Amino acid sequence: MAHAVRRQFRAAKGYRLGWRGRQFEIPGTTVVYHKVLIANRGEIAVRVIRACRELGVRTVAVYSDVDHDALHVRMADEAECIGPAAPRDSYCNTAAILEAAARHHVDAIHPGYGFLAENANFAAVCKTWGLDFIGPEPETIERMGSKAGARQRMSQAGVPIVPGTSGPCSEDECRSAAARIGYPVLLKAAAGGGGLGIRAVQNPDELAMAFAASRREAQANFAEADLYLEKYLPQPRHIEFQILADRHGKVLHLFERESSMQRRRQKILEEAPGPHMTETLRRAMAEAAVEAARAVHYIGAGTVEFLVDREGNFYFIEMNTRIQVEHTVTEMTTGIDLVKAQIEIAAGIPLQIEQDAIERTGCAIEMRINAEDPQARFAPCPGTISEWSPPAGPWVRTDDGVYTGYTVQPYYDSLLCKLVVWGRDRTEAIARARRALDEFRAAGIATTIELHRRIVREPEFVSGIYHTGWLEENLDRLIAPQ
Ligand code: ADP
């Protein structure tokens, strides 16, 4: 129905249906889509609205009833309430979103990250409604959605994986795999994400209890209890490669991001380039990342995540089939707008750039400003923002989803803002990060701004020698009252 309405609409406006029957032209300009619905909220919804506006695409925001005054609702051309606050009733409510898409005659849906972004079923249903899902094919999402399945696939494609089980496994299989590769090991939820469902096991005595607890946690968080096992790598670095792939077989990488600054296996600061990458390692990892994307016929923007051990060996851990929070540092260092690229790729437009022409300049750092109270074990801190005055000035970018007077809701992710700085080199980027953080004024709620102020002054951060466990090892000192 939506499809028919759209065709009539285009015909009435005199648009010429172009290639793939989707791209259409207004004399003088080429418009990828007429209208896109953003099935998300917060900073990423705002980010997608900005990309659409630059492309001349109208936007439809959807929102839950507590989000009626959210920034993405204010910024979109059209908006529709799709249900109550709980995500399952609104931002994950497939039926309500598709009905809104039909009512607003959109051509495509951008899922952002989180919510429905890696839901293969949703991507497939969009298709049957005649809508483009701005992301990879449902089969690819499905294939990479199981981290255990993805490991198998990557191993077959010759991409190195962390030693471990070849797929989801029973307790007995875990036990024999752990005996073979040596403790400590990690149990991981096959359907996991966001650092949840991962548990370290130090010795055989701990395995039975850990296995039962991880299965329960996996079932509760991901509605699927399957687990697999990996060797626990001591003090690894998390290095991920940005991929862009079009519908015509071109697969490009946009270099790496260093995402080792983590708390509870969740990233809080990212940078590009990786401060201690060698050119040889970069080349080998980039090749593996492109191979990984090719192996699953990837289309769109995606990220291939690796761990690098202390000896400089790298191992695939997972592929994220969506735009990532930290895409900004890649944009700032390559000059390529990844969200616009996603939209153009979905519309069937071939990537216009060649691998050799992609250059990276300078250094970018992203700091995640969350509504969390570091003094209270990072408990989310909803409430009304009485002052919101983010920094500005040269080479400072703030991607935020809030404003002064806005009330942060308890129902959603606590990310308020991404503060991103660029410098000609890492020293300048760090100086700029310090300056920008010092300018930042936020009041009424607790935030992670002060923690970032301290991190960017730490000698280990400045030297670039930090690993995924560094922040937790130093956290008590970093959050201690001044
Ligand atoms: P999720 O899908 O939940 O984000 P990942 O598998 O991507 O989980 O891992 C998240 C983080 O957990 C990694 O960045 C790293 O810090 C830690 N981690 C994952 N696998 C290992 C491993 N085998 N050894 C040590 N740390 C690991």
Residues whose N, C-alpha, C, O or C-beta is under 5 A from the ligand:
A	BS01	ADP	V162 L186 G192 G193 G194 G195 L196 E230 K231 Y232 L233 H238 R265 I317 E318 T468
